[in-house]
Amino acid sequence: MDSAKVEQLALKPLEPELAKIQSVHSKKELIRLMAHLRKIGVQLPFSFYVRPDQKNAKRHLLYISQSGLGLPDRDYYLRASEKFKQFRQQYADYIGQIFKLTKIENGQ
């Protein structure tokens, strides 16, 4: 991997995709964007797949499931212990850094 080139380019290769994300202003545009992102391999907030029906193996069904969480499981989002509060704060700081690096103001 040419890490010097990666550092030099920074987010330049992602700018077209980030512009597409910033340009979404309707549900219809969001659906188109999500289809595009899925097509290029970007993880979405949910995933879907077809597999045999769990109650009738002679037919197939579309299954939809949660996807794309940044933290390992629900405990990291909901537990009240100091350990999990610290994980949430670190995660929020990380997301803030991502917004800063992508020059997205106020997470929008």
N, C-alpha and C positions, 0 to 999 in steps of 0.2 A: 504494500500500500504506500502510495506517495503522500505521506503525512504532511510534508511541506506544501504540496499543492492543495491539499484539503484545507490547511490553515489559510493559505493565500485566498482561496475561493470563498471561504467562510460559508455564508448562506446563499451566495449568488445562484448556485444551481437550483435552490428551492424557491427562488423568488416568483417564478410563474405559478407554482402551486399555491404559495401563500397569497398571491394576488387573487387567485380563484376563490380561495376561502374568504378573503375580505370582501369580495364582490357579491356574496350571497345576501339577498334581501327578501327572499320569499321561500315558502315551503317547497314550491316547485323547483326553485334553483337549488335548494338544499338537497333534494332528492337526486337531482342531476349530479351535483358535486359528490354525494356519497357513492353513486354508481361509478363515477370516474375514479374516486379514491380507491374503492374496492378493486376496480380493474387493474390499478397500478400497484396493488399490494399493501395499501395503507389500512391499518386496523381501525375499525369503526366501533362505535359504542355498543353495537350488537352484531352478532353473526347469525347467519342462517345457513341451513344445509338440508339436504334431502336424505332420508334414511327409512328403513322399514318401520312401519307403524308398530309401536310397542305392544299393541293389543291385537293386531292382525297382520302377521308377517307377509300376507299376500298382497298388501298394498304399501305404497310409500307415501310419506307425509313431509311437508315442509316444517322444519323445526327452527325456532328462533330462540337465541339465548343471549344473555348478557356477555359483553366482551369489552375489552379495552380498558379495564380498570388499571390505574397506575400503581395501586398498592395491592399486596398479595391477596387479601380477602376482606370480608365485611368487618371483621374485628378491628382492622386498622382504621376504619372509618367511624365505628360506633363505640368501641370500648372506652370507658372513662378513666382508665388508669393513666398514671403519669407517663408510662412507657409509650402508650399509644398516642397520647396527646403530643408527645415529643415527635413521634413519627409523622403525625399530621402536620405539625408545624414545619418540620424539615421538608415534607412534601410540598406544602404551600410555598416555601422559600424556593424550592426547585422549580415549580411552575412559574413563579415570578421571574426567576432567572431566564427561563425559556422565553417568556414574553419580552423581557428586556433584550435578549439576543436577537429576537425576530423583529424587534422594534414595534411590537404590538402594544399600544397604550391601553391601560386599564383593563387588560384581558379581553379586549373587544376587537 
